[in-house]
Amino acid sequence: MTASSAEPNAPEPGPDPASGPPERPVATPQERRRLAEEKRTEKYVWWSLGYFFFGIHIVAFVMIYAVTHAR
């Protein structure tokens, strides 16, 4: 009997359930500082993007006003 003739619905061997989930590594102070700085930077980027889109809308409204009131 060959391996290709094995039962098609046989369950595949998986990881050992007794081993449990891997433990979470403890972050060093440098890693925590870097993650905090990354979070701050990401927040700054989102605020900047928000201000940019708000500004684009103001410019668009002014242009629409100018076009509709042109003689």
C-alpha positions in Angstrom: 0.0 0.0 0.0 1.4 3.4 -0.9 1.0 6.8 0.7 -1.2 8.1 -2.2 -3.8 5.3 -1.5 -4.3 6.6 2.1 -7.8 7.3 3.3 -8.8 10.7 1.7 -10.8 11.9 4.8 -8.1 11.1 7.4 -7.3 14.0 9.7 -3.9 15.5 9.2 -1.6 15.5 12.2 -1.6 19.0 13.8 0.4 20.7 16.5 0.5 19.1 19.9 -2.4 20.7 21.9 -0.6 20.0 25.2 2.1 22.5 24.3 -0.3 25.4 24.6 0.2 28.9 23.0 3.7 30.3 22.9 4.5 32.7 25.6 4.5 36.4 24.8 8.0 37.9 24.9 8.6 40.7 27.4 9.3 44.1 25.7 12.5 45.8 26.6 12.4 49.5 27.5 13.9 50.4 24.1 11.2 48.5 22.3 8.5 50.1 24.5 10.0 53.6 23.8 10.1 52.8 20.0 6.5 51.6 20.0 5.3 54.7 21.9 7.1 56.9 19.4 5.7 55.0 16.5 2.2 55.5 18.0 2.8 59.2 18.4 4.1 59.5 14.8 1.1 57.6 13.4 -1.3 59.9 15.3 0.5 62.9 13.9 0.2 61.5 10.4 -3.5 61.0 10.8 -4.0 64.5 12.1 -2.0 66.0 9.3 -4.0 64.0 6.8 -7.3 65.2 8.3 -6.2 68.8 8.2 -5.1 68.4 4.6 -8.5 67.0 3.5 -10.3 69.7 5.4 -8.2 72.3 3.6 -8.9 70.7 0.3 -12.6 71.0 1.0 -12.3 74.7 1.9 -10.4 75.4 -1.3 -13.0 73.5 -3.3 -15.9 75.4 -1.7 -14.2 78.8 -2.4 -13.6 77.7 -6.0 -17.3 76.6 -6.4 -18.4 80.0 -4.9 -16.1 81.9 -7.3 -17.3 80.0 -10.4 -21.0 80.3 -9.5 -20.7 84.1 -8.8 -18.5 84.9 -11.8 -20.0 87.3 -14.4 
